[in-house]
Amino acid sequence: MKTLDTLAAVLLVIGGVNWGIYGLMNLDLVQSLAGGEGAPLATTVYSLVGLAALYQMLFLRGIWERWGVAIAKN
Protein backbone atom coordinates (compact mmCIF):
# COMPACT_ATOMS: atom_id res chain seq x y z
CA MET A 1 0.00 0.00 0.00
CA LYS A 2 2.90 2.38 0.59
CA THR A 3 3.71 2.12 -3.12
CA LEU A 4 0.17 3.21 -3.98
CA ASP A 5 0.43 6.04 -1.44
CA THR A 6 3.66 7.22 -3.06
CA LEU A 7 2.25 6.96 -6.58
CA ALA A 8 -0.80 8.99 -5.57
CA ALA A 9 1.42 11.66 -3.99
CA VAL A 10 3.59 11.87 -7.12
CA LEU A 11 0.51 12.23 -9.33
CA LEU A 12 -0.82 15.02 -7.11
CA VAL A 13 2.50 16.84 -7.37
CA ILE A 14 2.37 16.49 -11.17
CA GLY A 15 -1.17 17.88 -11.16
CA GLY A 16 -0.23 20.73 -8.83
CA VAL A 17 2.81 21.72 -10.85
CA ASN A 18 0.76 21.59 -14.05
CA TRP A 19 -1.90 23.88 -12.55
CA GLY A 20 0.79 26.25 -11.26
CA ILE A 21 2.45 26.51 -14.66
CA TYR A 22 -0.94 26.95 -16.30
CA GLY A 23 -1.86 29.71 -13.86
CA LEU A 24 1.42 31.56 -14.24
CA MET A 25 2.16 31.08 -17.94
CA ASN A 26 -1.09 29.82 -19.48
CA LEU A 27 0.78 26.67 -20.56
CA ASP A 28 -0.69 23.21 -19.99
CA LEU A 29 2.47 21.16 -19.60
CA VAL A 30 0.66 17.81 -19.60
CA GLN A 31 -0.96 18.57 -22.95
CA SER A 32 2.30 19.89 -24.35
CA LEU A 33 4.20 16.74 -23.41
CA ALA A 34 1.41 14.27 -24.17
CA GLY A 35 0.46 15.24 -27.70
CA GLY A 36 -1.97 18.10 -27.39
CA GLU A 37 -5.54 18.64 -26.29
CA GLY A 38 -7.60 15.48 -26.22
CA ALA A 39 -4.62 13.20 -26.71
CA PRO A 40 -5.20 9.81 -25.08
CA LEU A 41 -2.04 10.12 -22.96
CA ALA A 42 -3.08 13.55 -21.64
CA THR A 43 -6.57 12.24 -20.83
CA THR A 44 -5.01 9.28 -19.02
CA VAL A 45 -2.73 11.53 -16.97
CA TYR A 46 -5.63 13.83 -16.02
CA SER A 47 -7.74 10.81 -15.04
CA LEU A 48 -4.94 9.34 -12.92
CA VAL A 49 -4.39 12.68 -11.15
CA GLY A 50 -8.11 12.84 -10.37
CA LEU A 51 -8.16 9.27 -9.07
CA ALA A 52 -5.08 10.03 -6.94
CA ALA A 53 -6.88 12.99 -5.40
CA LEU A 54 -9.92 10.84 -4.60
CA TYR A 55 -7.69 8.15 -3.11
CA GLN A 56 -5.90 10.67 -0.90
CA MET A 57 -9.18 12.26 0.16
CA LEU A 58 -10.95 9.00 1.03
CA PHE A 59 -8.06 7.15 2.66
CA LEU A 60 -6.05 9.95 4.29
CA ARG A 61 -6.25 8.56 7.83
CA GLY A 62 -5.09 5.13 6.68
CA ILE A 63 -2.22 6.72 4.75
CA TRP A 64 -1.17 8.65 7.85
CA GLU A 65 -1.27 5.48 9.95
CA ARG A 66 0.81 3.51 7.42
CA TRP A 67 3.45 6.23 7.36
CA GLY A 68 3.42 6.81 11.14
CA VAL A 69 2.13 10.38 10.98
CA ALA A 70 0.80 11.64 14.30
CA ILE A 71 -2.86 12.60 14.04
CA ALA A 72 -3.93 15.55 16.19
CA LYS A 73 -6.80 14.67 18.51
CA ASN A 74 -9.23 17.27 19.74
C-alpha positions in Angstrom: 0.0 0.0 0.0 2.9 2.4 0.6 3.7 2.1 -3.1 0.2 3.2 -4.0 0.4 6.0 -1.4 3.7 7.2 -3.1 2.3 7.0 -6.6 -0.8 9.0 -5.6 1.4 11.7 -4.0 3.6 11.9 -7.1 0.5 12.2 -9.3 -0.8 15.0 -7.1 2.5 16.8 -7.4 2.4 16.5 -11.2 -1.2 17.9 -11.2 -0.2 20.7 -8.8 2.8 21.7 -10.9 0.8 21.6 -14.0 -1.9 23.9 -12.6 0.8 26.3 -11.3 2.5 26.5 -14.7 -0.9 26.9 -16.3 -1.9 29.7 -13.9 1.4 31.6 -14.2 2.2 31.1 -17.9 -1.1 29.8 -19.5 0.8 26.7 -20.6 -0.7 23.2 -20.0 2.5 21.2 -19.6 0.7 17.8 -19.6 -1.0 18.6 -22.9 2.3 19.9 -24.4 4.2 16.7 -23.4 1.4 14.3 -24.2 0.5 15.2 -27.7 -2.0 18.1 -27.4 -5.5 18.6 -26.3 -7.6 15.5 -26.2 -4.6 13.2 -26.7 -5.2 9.8 -25.1 -2.0 10.1 -23.0 -3.1 13.5 -21.6 -6.6 12.2 -20.8 -5.0 9.3 -19.0 -2.7 11.5 -17.0 -5.6 13.8 -16.0 -7.7 10.8 -15.0 -4.9 9.3 -12.9 -4.4 12.7 -11.1 -8.1 12.8 -10.4 -8.2 9.3 -9.1 -5.1 10.0 -6.9 -6.9 13.0 -5.4 -9.9 10.8 -4.6 -7.7 8.1 -3.1 -5.9 10.7 -0.9 -9.2 12.3 0.2 -11.0 9.0 1.0 -8.1 7.2 2.7 -6.1 9.9 4.3 -6.2 8.6 7.8 -5.1 5.1 6.7 -2.2 6.7 4.8 -1.2 8.6 7.8 -1.3 5.5 10.0 0.8 3.5 7.4 3.5 6.2 7.4 3.4 6.8 11.1 2.1 10.4 11.0 0.8 11.6 14.3 -2.9 12.6 14.0 -3.9 15.5 16.2 -6.8 14.7 18.5 -9.2 17.3 19.7 
